[in-house]
Amino acid sequence: MAIRVMLVDDHSVVRQGLRMFLSLDSELAVVGEAANGQEAIEAAHRLRPDVILMDLLMPVMDGIAAIEILRRELPDIEIIALTSVLEDEKVIGAVRAGAIGYLLKDTQADELNRAIKAAAAGQVQLSPQAAARLMREVRAPESHETLTERETDVLRLLAKGYANKEIAQELIIGEKTVKTHVSNILAKLNVPSRTQAALYAVRIGMVDVAA
């Protein structure tokens, strides 16, 4: 079944371009568009896409505010920030709000397609540069709940970039069980996204950033 993708950008020409080259991949299906964060939230509730490509600089409601609300209201949807700016403030803001990925608009089409598929599979992709940039901004968990041994195993594999299916195969458990463990990990660490959970795992030395 094709991965359901929603496009959010205030420039219609950008949305048209994205729609055009994403339609060339039979594994992806663009199910809707929005021109600002507010529209994105309304459309996401209606369409329930698997992945949202979210511009950050938009009128009415910007991408970071929209990501934060969407992660709270529709946590099963993964969000990739797709923007023309690479500023610490924006990268950190998007990831802190709950984005699983951060791509620039000059990203090649095949790279974007790969990132969408990885996000849909629950795969965190941390480049050493992005990890280094974000590391100092990762909060320690505010919750004092400790992870179970199995949750620790899941977090370690998640931080290494494993997709849900791969974690399930590695630990010989079901994919639904993996999703449940991930939800519990996010709740216990008090973070909105897999990316922040992975960064935390790197920060405490659970995995090597280059692993």
Secondary structure as GFF3:
##gff-version 3
##sequence-region A 1 211
A	DSSP	beta_strand	3	8	.	.	.	ID=ss1
A	DSSP	alpha_helix	12	22	.	.	.	ID=ss2
A	DSSP	beta_strand	28	34	.	.	.	ID=ss3
A	DSSP	alpha_helix	37	47	.	.	.	ID=ss4
A	DSSP	beta_strand	51	54	.	.	.	ID=ss5
A	DSSP	alpha_helix	63	73	.	.	.	ID=ss6
A	DSSP	beta_strand	78	83	.	.	.	ID=ss7
A	DSSP	alpha_helix	88	97	.	.	.	ID=ss8
A	DSSP	beta_strand	101	104	.	.	.	ID=ss9
A	DSSP	alpha_helix	109	120	.	.	.	ID=ss10
A	DSSP	alpha_helix	128	135	.	.	.	ID=ss11
A	DSSP	alpha_helix	149	159	.	.	.	ID=ss12
A	DSSP	alpha_helix	164	171	.	.	.	ID=ss13
A	DSSP	alpha_helix	175	189	.	.	.	ID=ss14
A	DSSP	alpha_helix	194	203	.	.	.	ID=ss15
###
